[in-house]
Amino acid sequence: MRKAVSVNAMPVKTYRWLKMNEETLELQDVAAFTSIEPEETLPAGVTAKHNCDDAAIAGVFRDAVARMKAADKDAVLPNGDVLLAGMQQDIPTGMGAAVNTLMEEAKVPVSVYTVEANAKPAEPLSLRFTPGEGSAVLSRQVFHVKQGAEITILMDYYALKKTQGFFGVQSYLYAEEGAKVKIVRVQMLGEDFTHFDDFGAVCEKEAQAETVRLELGAHHAFSGLVVNLLGDDAAYTGETGYLCRREQQYDYNHVATHRGKKTSGNLYFHGVLLDHAKKMLRGTIDFRKGAAGADGDENEDTLQMSPDAVNRTVPIILCQEEDINGHHGATIGQLSDELLFYMQSRGISEEEAKKIVIRAKIMRVANLIPEGDLRSHVNAFLCDTL
């Protein structure tokens, strides 16, 4: 097995000495990977087919891939998918082709979850992963949401606090015309876990996709995401929250690619950095030729609670189309003395005041999780952590 692979590469490179172009996923402590199956709950209108191979992925995305490749034939560099020259993926994901290779080498089977046309399950599709102590496990799934269907998908990664291991997941979403999808992904792994979460999506005409991502555990965590807004009037919103503390290191590469006319793509990040934590965010809005009338917004709001924490952010806008509206920005700040004074004047200690502010920052994203066991689990995790 390879000792390390390069992942989360930026769509365009910046100066090498900044060490922000990509990240290295270390594998030297892993002798071999096995696959892991989640505890799943399937609502009415959803079917699952397990132990599939890559042909199942290709079958779901065949038409969409052909249309994206045809559009990219005349793409002008540097605009293009991640590592356009050499490591092109048929269905782009944020972490890149190295994860595809890793999954193929480990012979990880694919689970295909299909939401039937116009189905609107009252209950969510739920997948809960609980990797054990010392495990080195991978999982792969496709969510095929057919025309007019509406579904919420919950993905929960949990391990006991004082555990170590390696857990990686790669997911694909194909949202057909008029589909509405909300995918919640919550990471609460043990303190010594290495984790990656790789995601690629395609949204057709008038499809609406939303992702809610919470990063709370693990020692070293990678998150990669590419959403292709292929159809006209397709829309995507990504809300990501993170609590990075002690010696934790979090690395993100999220991309919203606008291909259809009048598409909407938004990337929002809310986080807290404590102790000696390190966080790297690459956030890209990519307007392709033909995306006339598209609108994209990217914003990060980070609370840095320690002078020893390291925060790095690269907001990027790529554009091949004139008639677009794109915005990006980042706010990195500390807890103000005025707010601390106000709370202390109300009888709240400085330590408790900091906990309240941190919790409020994370709950801004956690409250987007539907009410139920998972949101309660996040509340309990935060109470135990802070």
N, C-alpha and C positions, 0 to 999 in steps of 0.2 A: 504493500500500500504506500502511496505517496505520503511524504512527511508534512506537506503543506500545499495549499492551493490559493490562488489569488481570486478574491471575490469583491463584490460591491464596487466595481470600477465605475468611475464617473463617465457620463456620455462623452464628455470632452475633457482633455487633460489640462491640468495647470502645471505650474513649476514643480519639478520633481523634488526639489529640496524641501518643499512644504510637507511632503509625505502624506498627501491627501487624495491622490489619484485612485487608490484602491487599498484594500486591506488584505492581510494574510490570515487564512483560517488554518490553524495548527492542527495536525492530525497525528503527531508522533506518538501520542499516548494511547492511540487506538489500534489494537491488534486486528480487529475485524468488526464490521458492522452487521447487525441483524435488523430485521424489520419489526415494527411494533404496530399492533392494531389498537385503535381507540375503543373505549366504551361508548357505543353510539346509541342515540335515540332518534328513530326515524318517524316523523309525523306522516299523516295521511297525505298522499299526493307525491311522496318522495320514495324513490327506489334506489337500491344500492347494488352494485356489482363489484365484487372483490377479486383479487388475484389476477388483475388484467396486466397487460404489458404496454409498452409505449405506443403500439398501434391504436390502442383505445384513445389515447390523448390525441393522436393525429386525426382520428376519425371525427372527433368532436370539433376540431378547429380547422379541418381541411380547407373549407371555402374561405374562411377568414384569413388564413395564412397566405393563400394564393392572392387574395386582394391586397394584403399588406406588402407582399413581395413585389407585386406589379407596381404599386405606388412608389416603392423604394428604389426601383431601377434607376430613376433619374434623380435620386437624392443627392444633394450637394453637401460634401463634408465641410465642417465637422458635424453638421446635423445628421442624425442617423441613430440607429439603435446602439446599445452599449457594445463597444468593441466591434463596430461594423465590419472592419477589415480583419477577418481571421477567425472570430469566435461567435459568428452570428447564430442566434437561436431562432428556430421557427416560431416559437411563442416566447417572446422576450420576458425574462424575469429579472428582478432587481439584482440578484446575486451573481447572475451570469451563467455561462455554459459549464463552468467547472462543477457546479452542483448537479447539472444533468449527468455529467460524466461520473460523478461520485455515486449517484443513484443507480446508474447502469452497471457500474463495476460491482456494487453490492447486491445487484439483482433485486432491488426493492420493488415489490408489486404495486400496482396502481389500483386505487378504489375509485369507482365512478359513481357519483351521486347525481341522479337525474330528477329534476323537479318538473312535473308534467305541465303542459301548456295550460295557462289560465288558472293553475292551482294556487290557492292562497291559504296555506296551512296556518291554523291558529297558534300552533306550538312551533318552536324552532327546531331545526335540525341540529343536534348536539353531538359533538365529538370531544371526549375527554381522554387525555393522554397522561399516564402516570408512570414514567420511566423510573426504574428502581436504582438503588445504590450500585454504582460501578457499571451501569449499563452503557452501551454504545449502540444506539438505535436510530433508525430513520423511518420516515413515513411519507407517503405520496398520495395525493388525491386530486380528483377533478370534480368541480361542481358545474353541472350543465343545467342552467335555468332557462327553460323554454319560453316561447313567446307568451307575453302577458302574465307570466307567473310572478308571485311575490313570496319571498322567503327570508327568514332570519336564520343565520348559521352561527352557532357558538362553538369556538375551539378553545379549549382550556388545557394548558400545560402545567402540571403540578408535580412537585416532589418535596419530600420533607426537607426542612431548612438545612440541616447538617448533613447533606449528601453531596456526592460528586458523580459525574458521568458526562455523557455526550448525547444530545438529542437534537436531531435535525428534521425539519418538515418542509416539503415543497408542495404548494397548492396552485391549482389553476382554476380560473372562473371564466365561463363563457355565458354571457347574458344576452339572450336573443332579444329581438325587437319588443320594446315595451315592458321588458322584465324589470322587477325591482328587487334588489338584493342588499342585505345588510350582513356583513361578516364581522364578527367580534372574535379577536384573538388575544388571549390573556396569558402571559408568561409568568409563572410563579414557581420557578425551579429552585433547586437547592443551591446553596452559596458557592459550591465548587463545580457547578455544571458549566459546560460549554454548549451553546445553543445557537442554531440558526433557523430562520423562518424566511423562506423564499416564496415569492408570490408573483404570478403573472395573470393578467386578465384582459379580456376583449369584450367591449360593450358595443352592441349593435344599435340601430336607430331607436332613439327615444328610451333606451335602457338607462336605468339609474342604479348605480352601485355606490355603496358606502362601506368603508372599513373603519373599525374602531380597534385600535391596537394599544395594549398596555404592557409595558416592559417593567417588571418589578423584581425579578429574581435573577439567578445565574451569576457566574463570575464574568464570563465573556459572552456577549450576545450580539448576533448579527441579524439585521433585518433588511431584506431587499424586496422591492416592489416595483412593478411596471404595469400600469393600466393603459391600454390602448383604446381610446375613444374613437372607434372605427366608424360608427354610424352617425348620421346627422342628428343633432339635438341630444346626443348621448351625454350623460352627466356622471361625474364621480366626485366624492368628497372623502378624504382620508383624515381621520383624527387620531393622532398618536400621543400617548402620554408615557412618561418614564420617570422612575425614581432610581437614580444612579448614585450609589453610596459606597463606603469603604474603599476597596480596591477594584470595584467593578469597572468594566469597559464595555460600552455600547457603541455599535457601529451601524449606521443607517445609509441606505441608498434608495430613495423613493423617486419615481419618475411618473408624471402624467403626460401621456403623448396624445396630442390632439390631431386627429386625422379627418374627421367629418366636419361638416359645416355647423356652426352655432353650437359647438360642444362647450361643456363647462367642466373644468377640472380644478379641484382645490386641495392643497396639502397643508395641514395644520399640525403643529407640534407644540406640546406643552410639557415642560420637564423641570426636574429639580436635581441639582448636583451637590453632593455632600462629600466631606472627607477628602480622599485622594482619587475620587472617581474621574473617569475620562469618557468623553462622548464625542463622536464624530458624526455629523449629519451632512449628507449630500442630497439636496432637494432640487429637482429639475422639472420645469414646465417646458415641454417641447411642442412647438406649433409647427406642424408639417404643412407642406404645400397643399392647398385645397381646403384648409381649415378656416375658411372665411367666416368671420363673425364669432370666432371662438373666444372664450373668456377663461382666464386662469389666474389663480391666486395662490401664493405660498407664503406662509408666515410661521415664525417660531417665537415662542415666549418662554424663556429659560430663567429660572431662579437659581443663581449660583450662591450657595450658602457657605462655601469654604474657599479661602485663597489658594488652597492646594489642589482644588479641582481643576480639570482641564476641559474647556469647551471649544470645539472647532465646528464651524458651520460654513458650508459653501452653497449659497442659493444661486441657481442658474436659470436663465431663460434663453431658450434656443428658438429661432424664428425663421421660417421660410415663407411666411404669409404676411401680407401687409395689413389686412383688415382684421386685426386681433386686439384683444385687451388683456395685457398681462401685468401682474404686480408681484413683487416679492419683498420680504423684509424680515428682520430678526431683531428681537429685543432681549438683551441679556442684562440682568440686573441683580441687585442684592436686596435683602430685606431692609426697608428704610428705618432709620432711627425714629422717625416720627410715628410710624405704625407701631413699633415696639413700645415707645413711650405711651402711646394711647392705650394699648392693651395692658401694659403694666399699671397704668393709672386706674384700670378697672379691676385690679386685683389678680391679673394673670401673670405668672412668672415668665421670664424671658424664654426659658426652655419650652414651657408649654405653649407660648405664643408662636414660637418657631414651628412646633408640631402642628398647630392649627393651620398655619399658612401653607405648610407643605401638604398637609392632607387636603386642603381646599384645592390646591393646584392639581393634584392627582384625581380628585373626585370630579373635577370638571369633565374629564374624559370618562371616568368610571360610571358617571350618571347616564351616559349614553348607552350603557348595557341595559337590556330589558330587565325589569324587576324579576327576581327569582334567585335560585341557588347560586349562580355565578356571581352576581353582584354582591350577594351576602358574603361569599367566599373572599372576594376582593376586600370588602370592609374588614373582615376578620384578619386577613393578611396584613393590612395596613395598621390595624390596632396592635398586632403582635410585633410589627417592625418598628414603628415609631414610638 
